[in-house]
Amino acid sequence: MFDELSLVQKLAVWALPVLLAITIREIAHGYAARACGDMTGTALGRLSPNPLRHVDPLGTLLIPGLLIALGGFLMGWPKPIPVDFSRLRHPKRDLAKVAVAGLAANFAMAVLWAALIKATLVFGSDQPTWVGLRYMAVAGVVINLALLVLNLLPLPPLDGGRILISLLPMRQAMALAKVEPYAFFIVLGVLLLFKGLLFWPLVISQGLLFQAFGIEPVSLY
């Protein structure tokens, strides 16, 4: 549905959903870490709703902008809120709590954007303002589910990797943690070689969410 939009329109539609998706998920990580005893994010002033505090010029602006312009698989990353896992009360267990907070934030936002889609279909019209809002809400669902699916990969520092580290015995957990410096290249390789590995879970999860709200995909066009 986005193919018919101009580049300027695409950027206008995606900008707010992308900024909210990365900002709120990072804040969720920070608050979860603080609840578990680590005040690093608070001390650095990173638990802020100001998206500029979470923007990574490359991962938040340049790469997503290029992918939107080229019509490719959307991916990106924020400037992460630092978490000192040694300050967590129960480092191994709390590691999973911090990770789950980010996943939960993206899921909650996807649900809220889906509710907005439903509202535009029920109460809106075919006026440009309503159509633009509907497109933005669809973008919100897509980016949050994409981040959710991507971060479920069992590879640190992704949330799925953090959760797996917390579940594994210490020896295996330490071995998995050593993969973290190479995670970006591994994820990039997965996206290039096995795009369907992430594409189909995204399509299925989006379909289930739309079904839960009684949204017929054909009604979005």
N, C-alpha and C positions, 0 to 999 in steps of 0.2 A: 504493500500500500504506500510505501514511502518513495517508490520509483517515480511517481508523478510529480514529486516536489522538486523545486529548484534547490541548488546548494544552500542558498541563504535560508530558505524555508526549512530544510533538513536541520541545519545548525540551530535554528530558532526552536524547532520542535524538540531536539535532543538535549539542548544545553541544560535546562533546569532538571530534567530527570537524572541526567548523568551526575550533575553536581550534588543533588540530594542523595543519590544512591551511594556515592563514595563518602560524602561528609557524614551521613547518619550512621553508616556501618562503622566508620572509624571512631566516631563518638561512642558508639555502643561498645566497641573494644575497650576504649579508655575507661568508661564507667564500670564495666565488668572488672577490669584490672584494679580499679580503685576500690571496688567493693570487696575484692579479694586481698587487699592490703598494699598494692603498689600505687604510689601517688605520683609516679613519674610524669604521666600525662597531665595531671593537674598542675604540678610544679612548672611545667613548660608552657602552660596556658593553652594546651591543645584541645581541651574539652570544650570547644567553642563551636557554636552553630555557624560561624563565619566560614564559608567554603574556601576562602582564600588561604586559610590556615592549613588546609588539607590538600591543596592543589599541587600536584607534581607536574612541572611544565611539560615533560615528555609523556608521562603515562596518563595524565588527566586531560591534557589539551591537544598536543601534537598528534599522537597516535590515534586516539579516538576520532579527532577531526578528520584525519586522512582516511580512516576506515569508513566513516560516514560518507565522505565525498566519493570514495571508490565503491561504496556499496558492499563492502566485505563484512566478515564476521566481526562484530564489535567487541573490542577488548580494551582494557586500560587498567590503571591502578592509581591510587592516591598516594600522598606522602604519609606513610604509616605513623600512627601514634606510638612512640616508644613504650615498650613494656619491659620492665626489669623483672624477669621471671623469678630471680632469686629473692625478690621482696614479697612474692606471693606467700600467703600463709601455708598453703599446701601446693608447692610449685607444680608437681606433676598432675594433680587433680584439677587445680585451678586453671592450668593451661587450656584444658578442654572447655571450661566455662567461658573464658575470654574468647575462644574461637567460636563457640556456639552463639555468643552474643552477636557477632557479626553476621552469621548466617540467619539468625532470627530477625535481625533488622532488615535484611534484604527481603526475606519472605513477607514480613509485615508490610513493607512498602509496596511489594508486588500486589498484595491483597488490596491495599488502599487505592492504588492506581486502577485496579480492575473494578473496584466499586465506583470510581469516577467514570470509567468507560460506561458502566451500566447507567449511571445518572445522566450522562450526555445522551444516551439512547432513549431513555424514558422521558426526560424532561426537556431535552434540547431540541434542536431543529437542524436544518441543513444550512443555516447561516454560517458564514466563514468563521466566526468566533467559536461556535460550538464545534465545528469540524476540526479547527485547529486544536482546541482543547482535547478532543477525542484522540487526535493523532499524538498529542503529547502524552496522554494517559497510556496509549498503547506502547509508546517508547519507554514509559516508566515501567511497565510490566516487563518488557523485553530486557532492559538493562539490568533490572534487579534479579530476574530469573537467570540471566546470563552470568552475573556475578555469583549467584548462589550455586549454579552448576559448576562453574569454573573453580570456585573455592572448595568444592567438595572433593576435588582431586586429592588423593592421599600423599601429598607432597608438601613439606614445609618450605616456605612459611605460610602456605595456604591453610585455610582453616581446617580442611580435611586432614592435612598432614599434622597439624597441631593436635587434633583429636586423636589421631592414630598414635602419636608419640605418647600421649597421656595413657593410652590403653596398653601399649606394649611393655614387656619387661624392660628393665633399665638398660640392659646391654643392647637389645635390639633398638630401643628408643634412641640411644646415643648414636648408633650407627645410622639411623634414618636422619637424625638431626644434622649429620655431616653433609647431607645432600643439599642443604639449604643454599649455599653459595651458587649452586648450579641450577637452581630451580627455574629461573627465568628462561634459560636456554632450553630446558627440558619441556616446559610448558609451551614455549614457542614451537618446538619441534612437534609436540602432540597436536597443536592447532593446525600446523601445516600438513602433517602427514595423516592425521586421524580426525579430520574435522567432524565427521559424523559422530565421533565419540562424545562430543559436547552438543552437536546440533540436534540430535534426536532426543536426548533428555530435555533440552530446552523446548522443543516442539511439543513433546508429550506433557511436560509440566504446564506449559502455557495453555494447551488444550484442556487439561483438567481444571485449571483455574477459571477459564472462560465458561466451562460447563457448570462449575459450581455457582457462578453468577448468572447462568442462563443467557450467556452472550453467544450469539451466532456469529462466527467470523465473517460471514457474508454481509452482516449488518454494519460492519465497520467501514465499508467502502462507499 
